[in-house]
Amino acid sequence: MVKVKICGITNTEDAALAVSYGADLLGFVFVPGTPRYVEADIVRSIVKDLSAGMDGSTGLVGLFRDQDPDVIEKVVKECGLGYVQLHGDESPETCVELKKRIPEIRIMKVFKVRKGIMPCGVFGPEDYAEADLYLFDTYHPELSGGTGRAFDWPSLKKSRAKLERPFFVAGGLDPMNVSEVVKALRPCGVDVSSGVESSTGKKDKALMKEFIENARKHQTA
């Protein structure tokens, strides 16, 4: 069954609801200056509050963008994260360094889609041997994610057979279109933030529930 990641979590209430509705992954944004940024101590508090109701199956993801490995390692260990989502122009060497420092961490490398998989830069998915997962999101010159804009899904569909890792799809997803994306692209998982919000950083419980239900209507290959 396709996995669902609810990203941009900023408070315990939203995190608990996402878990209760069956979210597989919770995403926390550790990029200062972005709309859904949360500090490590807040995430530690959220995780502590959730611990009684979590059975260990819900993954905790930290979103970073071009940040020093020292910073990433510190946050991962402080917050008990299981995944690192690299949302910037991190090189393959950065992934190698993180795996050396935190062998148990799972790395999700993000690629921004504008006209093709890589709109800029010199590296493609095939260059990231240490990445466990790919995530394809909408290109935006300023925002890390949560743009509410969809990318050209057919361009990813054409490249799907060449991908060497399971992948997630993000960018402009909402309860109305997630089922279509799952059927068309057959991803490992889907990732949503603004598409299930009532306001920036605050999730709408009805939209979250509907999104997860609609995503699960179809199985991946």
Secondary structure, DSSP 8 states (H G I E B T S, - for coil): --EEEE----SHHHHHHHHHTT-SEEEEE--TTSTTB--HHHHHHHHHHHGGG--S-SEEEEEESS--HHHHHHHHHHHT-SEEEE-S---HHHHHHHHHH-TT-EEEEEEEESSSS-SSSS--GGG-TT-SEEEEEE--SS-SS-------HHHHHHHGGG--S-EEE-SS--TTTHHHHHHHH--SEEEESGGGEEETTEE-HHHHHHHHHHHTTS---
